[in-house]
Amino acid sequence: MSDAYKGLRPAPARGLRMLPEGTFANEVAIVTGGGSGIGKGIAAEFGRLGGAVAIASRDPDKRARGVAAVEDAGGRAIGVQLDVRNPEAVSACFDEVEERLGPVTQLINNAAGNLAGASEDFSLNAWRAVTSIVLDGTWICSTEFARRRIGDGIGGAILNIGATYSWTGGPGTSPSAAAKAGVTNLTQSLAVEWAPYDIRVNCIAPGLFPHADRAAHLRFADGDDLANRQPALRTGEVHELGWAAAYLCSDYAAFCSGHTFVLDGANWLRRSLRMPVFEPVRSWLPPKREKSG
């Protein structure tokens, strides 16, 4: 590529605050799936800004890593067991967090699941394994949050983690794409319903943010030139996503609700008259394993 192309400038270093120190003082956030990847990055930024953070996850090791990330950033955190698919577990999680930290004023619906495969190979159970976490879990957690904050009049902010294939479709990941499309629509519906109660609902659609916690079946191969697949000529830094999440949940975005903020260096918009080479789904998936017996 020509030396004339520099791409988008790098982000400021991790650890710097985008918002004033103490922006989330006296605030309490639950981050579902906050023990790994982008959820952990978001949780750390909330802690850096003075918030108390609950890392909600089924995995105790991930909970511990999320708590450590928040504490390393100078914040206060606890780990809480949570399966977002279970309404009783969600209610118990909120009870525990509010008993230990106080009323939850920010909810980050980050817990997710994904499967790579051809749609005709997915079973109904595989479909539900993804959609029950991504869409059902987002609705269950959000409505639990809203009932509590409507009841006490405190208000607050919800941030959902979406995806740009909400609009384009996701060949090879159809359960996730369909569920994320539902999350985008749910964001808009709930923003209208709950604005009178001072509850804002927004969404972030991240681009490519490589991190060590990415699931093995969704990782790129070593040596893949990821930067040159992006108009920005670089990939995202997880702490950039943390800054965006913090802004959308802060009072500095008090008039922003129902919005999906795409953070991907313009990548999802890059189709043009020179279309990228088409790859049939099965050409990039692992070989299909035959059933034994």
C-alpha positions as CSV (number, residue, x, y, z in Angstrom):
1,M,0.0,0.0,0.0
2,S,1.2,3.5,-0.8
3,D,3.2,5.4,1.9
4,A,0.7,8.3,1.3
5,Y,-1.9,6.3,3.3
6,K,-1.5,6.7,7.0
7,G,-5.0,5.5,8.1
8,L,-6.7,6.9,11.2
9,R,-4.5,8.2,14.0
10,P,-4.0,5.9,17.0
11,A,-6.0,6.4,20.1
12,P,-4.5,8.1,23.2
13,A,-2.9,5.6,25.6
14,R,-4.9,3.3,27.8
15,G,-5.3,4.7,31.3
16,L,-6.1,8.3,30.3
17,R,-9.6,9.6,31.2
18,M,-11.9,10.9,28.5
19,L,-14.3,12.3,31.0
20,P,-13.6,14.2,34.2
21,E,-12.3,12.3,37.2
22,G,-15.1,11.1,39.4
23,T,-17.7,11.2,36.6
24,F,-19.3,8.0,38.0
25,A,-18.7,8.7,41.7
26,N,-21.7,7.4,43.7
27,E,-22.8,5.4,40.6
28,V,-23.2,1.6,40.4
29,A,-22.8,-0.4,37.2
30,I,-23.5,-4.0,36.4
31,V,-21.5,-5.3,33.4
32,T,-22.8,-8.6,32.2
33,G,-20.0,-10.7,30.8
34,G,-17.6,-8.1,32.3
35,G,-14.8,-10.5,33.0
36,S,-13.3,-10.8,29.5
37,G,-12.8,-8.9,26.3
38,I,-14.6,-5.7,25.6
39,G,-16.8,-6.1,28.7
40,K,-13.7,-6.1,30.9
41,G,-12.5,-3.0,29.1
42,I,-15.8,-1.2,29.7
43,A,-15.8,-2.2,33.3
44,A,-12.3,-0.9,33.9
45,E,-13.2,2.5,32.4
46,F,-16.2,2.8,34.7
47,G,-14.0,2.0,37.6
48,R,-11.4,4.5,36.5
49,L,-14.1,7.2,36.6
50,G,-15.1,6.4,40.2
51,G,-18.0,4.0,39.7
52,A,-18.6,0.9,41.7
53,V,-18.8,-2.1,39.3
54,A,-20.4,-5.5,39.5
55,I,-18.8,-8.1,37.2
56,A,-21.7,-10.4,36.4
57,S,-20.8,-13.7,34.9
58,R,-21.3,-17.5,35.1
59,D,-17.6,-18.1,35.2
60,P,-15.8,-17.5,38.6
61,D,-12.4,-17.1,36.9
62,K,-13.7,-14.5,34.5
63,R,-15.4,-12.7,37.4
64,A,-12.1,-12.6,39.2
65,R,-10.3,-11.2,36.2
66,G,-12.9,-8.5,35.7
67,V,-12.7,-7.4,39.3
68,A,-8.9,-7.3,39.0
69,A,-9.1,-5.1,35.9
70,V,-11.4,-2.6,37.6
71,E,-9.2,-2.5,40.7
72,D,-6.0,-2.1,38.6
73,A,-7.7,1.0,37.1
74,G,-8.3,2.4,40.6
75,G,-11.9,1.4,40.9
76,R,-14.0,-0.7,43.2
77,A,-15.6,-4.0,42.0
78,I,-17.3,-7.1,43.1
79,G,-18.0,-10.4,41.3
80,V,-21.6,-11.7,41.1
81,Q,-22.8,-15.1,39.7
82,L,-25.3,-14.5,36.9
83,D,-26.9,-16.5,34.1
84,V,-28.7,-13.8,32.1
85,R,-31.1,-16.3,30.6
86,N,-32.7,-16.9,34.0
87,P,-35.1,-14.2,35.3
88,E,-34.8,-15.4,38.9
89,A,-31.0,-15.3,38.7
90,V,-31.1,-11.8,37.3
91,S,-33.4,-10.6,40.1
92,A,-31.1,-12.2,42.7
93,C,-28.0,-10.6,41.1
94,F,-29.6,-7.2,41.3
95,D,-30.6,-7.9,44.9
96,E,-27.0,-8.8,45.8
97,V,-25.4,-5.9,44.0
98,E,-27.8,-3.3,45.5
99,E,-27.3,-4.8,49.0
100,R,-23.5,-4.5,48.7
101,L,-23.0,-1.4,46.5
102,G,-26.3,0.5,46.3
103,P,-28.9,1.1,43.6
104,V,-27.7,0.1,40.1
105,T,-27.7,3.2,37.9
106,Q,-25.9,1.8,34.8
107,L,-26.5,-1.6,33.1
108,I,-24.2,-2.8,30.4
109,N,-25.7,-5.7,28.5
110,N,-22.5,-7.2,27.2
111,A,-23.0,-11.0,27.8
112,A,-23.1,-12.8,24.4
113,G,-22.7,-16.0,22.6
114,N,-21.8,-16.8,19.0
115,L,-21.4,-19.8,16.8
116,A,-19.8,-19.9,13.4
117,G,-21.5,-22.2,10.9
118,A,-23.7,-22.7,8.0
119,S,-27.3,-22.0,8.9
120,E,-28.6,-25.4,7.6
121,D,-26.2,-27.1,10.1
122,F,-27.5,-25.4,13.2
123,S,-29.9,-27.3,15.4
124,L,-32.7,-25.5,17.3
125,N,-30.7,-25.9,20.5
126,A,-27.7,-24.2,18.9
127,W,-29.9,-21.3,17.7
128,R,-31.4,-20.9,21.1
129,A,-28.0,-21.1,22.8
130,V,-27.1,-17.8,21.2
131,T,-30.4,-16.0,21.0
132,S,-31.4,-16.8,24.6
133,I,-28.2,-15.0,25.8
134,V,-28.0,-12.1,23.3
135,L,-31.7,-11.1,23.0
136,D,-33.6,-12.8,25.8
137,G,-30.8,-11.9,28.3
138,T,-30.7,-8.3,27.2
139,W,-34.5,-8.0,27.6
140,I,-34.6,-9.8,31.0
141,C,-31.8,-7.6,32.5
142,S,-33.1,-4.4,31.1
143,T,-36.7,-4.9,32.3
144,E,-35.4,-5.9,35.8
145,F,-33.3,-2.6,35.8
146,A,-36.3,-0.6,34.7
147,R,-38.8,-1.9,37.2
148,R,-36.4,-1.0,40.0
149,R,-35.5,2.5,38.7
150,I,-39.1,3.4,37.8
151,G,-40.1,2.2,41.2
152,D,-37.7,4.4,43.1
153,G,-37.5,7.3,40.6
154,I,-33.7,7.3,40.4
155,G,-33.4,6.7,36.7
156,G,-30.2,5.6,35.0
157,A,-28.7,4.4,31.7
158,I,-28.7,1.1,29.8
159,L,-26.1,0.3,27.2
160,N,-26.5,-2.7,24.9
161,I,-23.7,-4.2,22.9
162,G,-24.9,-4.6,19.3
163,A,-23.3,-5.3,16.0
164,T,-23.3,-3.8,12.5
165,Y,-24.6,-7.1,11.0
166,S,-27.8,-6.1,12.7
167,W,-28.4,-4.2,9.4
168,T,-26.4,-6.2,6.9
169,G,-27.0,-9.8,8.0
170,G,-24.3,-12.1,9.2
171,P,-23.6,-15.0,6.9
172,G,-22.0,-17.8,8.9
173,T,-23.3,-16.3,12.2
174,S,-27.0,-16.1,11.6
175,P,-28.2,-16.7,15.2
176,S,-26.1,-13.9,16.5
177,A,-26.9,-11.5,13.6
178,A,-30.6,-12.1,14.1
179,A,-30.4,-11.6,17.9
180,K,-28.3,-8.5,17.5
181,A,-30.9,-7.1,15.1
182,G,-33.4,-7.7,17.8
183,V,-31.2,-5.9,20.3
184,T,-30.9,-2.8,18.0
185,N,-34.7,-2.7,17.7
186,L,-35.2,-3.3,21.4
187,T,-32.9,-0.4,22.2
188,Q,-35.1,1.9,20.1
189,S,-38.3,0.6,21.6
190,L,-37.2,0.9,25.2
191,A,-35.6,4.3,24.8
192,V,-39.0,5.7,23.9
193,E,-40.9,3.8,26.6
194,W,-38.6,4.7,29.4
195,A,-37.5,8.2,28.6
196,P,-40.3,9.7,30.8
197,Y,-38.7,7.9,33.8
198,D,-35.2,9.3,33.1
199,I,-33.9,6.0,31.8
200,R,-31.8,6.2,28.7
201,V,-31.2,3.2,26.4
202,N,-28.4,3.2,23.9
203,C,-26.3,0.7,21.9
204,I,-22.7,0.3,20.7
205,A,-21.9,-1.6,17.5
206,P,-18.2,-2.4,17.8
207,G,-16.0,-3.0,14.8
208,L,-12.8,-5.2,15.0
209,F,-11.4,-5.0,18.5
210,P,-8.9,-7.9,18.8
211,H,-8.3,-9.2,22.3
212,A,-6.9,-12.3,23.9
213,D,-10.3,-13.4,25.3
214,R,-11.8,-13.9,21.8
215,A,-13.4,-17.4,21.5
216,A,-11.1,-19.9,19.8
217,H,-13.5,-20.6,16.9
218,L,-13.8,-16.8,16.1
219,R,-10.1,-15.9,16.3
220,F,-8.1,-14.8,13.3
221,A,-5.2,-16.9,12.1
222,D,-1.7,-15.8,13.2
223,G,-0.2,-13.5,10.7
224,D,-3.6,-12.3,9.3
225,D,-3.1,-8.6,8.2
226,L,-6.1,-7.2,10.0
227,A,-5.1,-3.6,9.6
228,N,-5.3,-3.7,5.8
229,R,-8.8,-5.1,6.0
230,Q,-9.9,-1.7,7.5
231,P,-10.3,1.7,5.9
232,A,-8.7,3.0,9.1
233,L,-5.6,0.8,8.4
234,R,-5.8,-0.2,12.0
235,T,-8.0,-2.1,14.4
236,G,-9.7,-0.8,17.5
237,E,-8.3,-0.6,21.0
238,V,-10.5,-2.0,23.7
239,H,-10.1,1.1,25.8
240,E,-11.5,3.2,23.0
241,L,-14.7,1.2,23.4
242,G,-14.6,1.8,27.1
243,W,-14.4,5.5,26.5
244,A,-17.4,5.4,24.2
245,A,-19.4,3.3,26.6
246,A,-18.6,5.7,29.5
247,Y,-19.7,8.7,27.5
248,L,-23.0,7.1,26.5
249,C,-23.8,6.2,30.1
250,S,-22.7,9.5,31.6
251,D,-24.7,12.7,32.2
252,Y,-22.7,14.2,29.3
253,A,-25.0,12.2,27.0
254,A,-28.1,13.0,29.0
255,F,-30.1,13.9,25.8
256,C,-28.9,10.8,23.8
257,S,-31.2,7.8,23.9
258,G,-32.3,5.2,21.3
259,H,-29.0,5.6,19.5
260,T,-26.7,2.9,18.1
261,F,-23.1,4.2,18.0
262,V,-21.0,2.5,15.4
263,L,-17.4,2.4,16.4
264,D,-15.5,0.7,13.6
265,G,-13.3,3.1,11.6
266,A,-15.9,3.2,8.8
267,N,-15.4,-0.4,8.0
268,W,-19.0,-1.5,7.6
269,L,-19.6,1.3,5.0
270,R,-16.7,0.3,2.7
271,R,-18.6,-1.5,-0.1
272,S,-18.4,0.4,-3.4
273,L,-18.4,-0.3,-7.1
274,R,-15.2,-2.4,-6.5
275,M,-16.9,-5.1,-4.4
276,P,-14.8,-7.3,-2.2
277,V,-14.3,-10.8,-3.4
278,F,-17.2,-13.0,-2.3
279,E,-16.5,-16.0,-0.1
280,P,-19.2,-18.6,0.2
281,V,-19.7,-19.4,3.9
282,R,-18.4,-23.0,3.6
283,S,-15.1,-21.7,2.1
284,W,-14.0,-20.1,5.3
285,L,-15.6,-22.4,7.9
286,P,-13.8,-25.4,9.3
287,P,-14.6,-28.7,7.5
288,K,-17.9,-30.1,8.6
289,R,-17.5,-33.1,10.8
290,E,-19.6,-36.2,10.0
291,K,-21.8,-37.6,12.7
292,S,-20.6,-40.9,14.0
293,G,-22.8,-43.9,14.5
